[in-house]
């Protein structure tokens, strides 16, 4: 496995996950919430109601605005990271391996995943699938940049034993229920 490819892809996407537009959207969102809270407190000037409504509005904003935006920015960072990695002649086929390996490892260990709407990041399996769908586009870009040919074996096939282990575990679980 090309761990240097993994490191490159992870570093690039982390660097790209912060954007200035996020800060501006947060200020706008906070202004809207403050106006709403002022209106609510003017109608019901009770401290208990103010605290509950503040908590509730923060949860609504978090679940319906901040978390989806965070997931969208993560997907955008993945895309731009793969674009930069392809131009830097790294093997973009390995981009999905990391997230698929994390997903399969969680399945083997029976770890529960957060529901997507509560997570700031896309689900590992969805992320791996999305990155796999982008690979042909970035392999073509890599070729256009005049990069050296990649090894013939696709590194994504190295996870086949882990996939079969997960499938076997799920079959056993299905038989016991």
Secondary structure by P-SEA (a helix, b strand, c coil): ccaaaaaaaaaaaaaacccaaaaaaaaaaaaaaaaaaaaaaaacccaaaaaaaaaaaaaaaaaccaaaaaaaaaaaaaaaaaaaaaaacccccccaaaaaaaaaaaaaaccccccccccccccaaaaaaaaaaaaaaaaaaaaaacccccccccccccaaaaaaaaaaaaaaaaaac
